[in-house]
Amino acid sequence: MNAISLHCRYVLKKLLTTNGNSWHLYIKKPVAQLMGITPDEYTVIINIENKTLYVKKIKNNEFEQFKDLMHKKLLKRGSGYGLSLQVALLELLEINPEKDMVEYEVNGQVLTIKKAD
């Protein structure tokens, strides 16, 4: 019997919203579900490479394994989640949140965020 691999890829563009000293990306519930986010486990690790932010969910029992990486908790927002992005992160991504749109993509269980073309 052959193994079947499901591979989902969604690309969306949107503006960030402001919240005090940071900016938020709203992640709708279906996107969060593709990433494996659940109401009980919504801690993510983030990594920046080549002006792209990579976000991946970690389980509560994996926290010690990823303690040296930057981690965040997603904020519960309505039926989805919000990812808070500080200005320093946006500067590394070369995103001006007041005028630039971001492109985010779910590829497997990894969310990638970068400046939209």
Steps between C-alpha positions, in 0.01 A plus 500: 500500500636843407519773762306813412647833602272800533668826411301821537624837383309824543636846415317805632576874502385749760588809699619477858295667773649716771474425870697734724872463430464194279320382189277195467433248229160338541508127425158359420390177664533279186859622449579433866354150466728429204794595723376262769408780741250397766340700783729317745825524303572826327865572572710555190868537421610763254807526282607757241689404186538702179245765606241229567351419839435129564244410766449144623286366782668308778327270742514566871728198553746630234562832673831396658630377164446846342587718800786673314275617215272802512154389602165676530149419604232576246230730631143370486301738275139418420492164325868522405833614638721807485877497459663804657793637299724759664645783292852350524378180331329698227819698439693175452235395247517847335124546545349843557173402668339835422515444124625149415283193476631170626470171323452198716500141396429175675719225364443184697496614862732797447372854456731730300460876505677748272447832330253466212625577151 
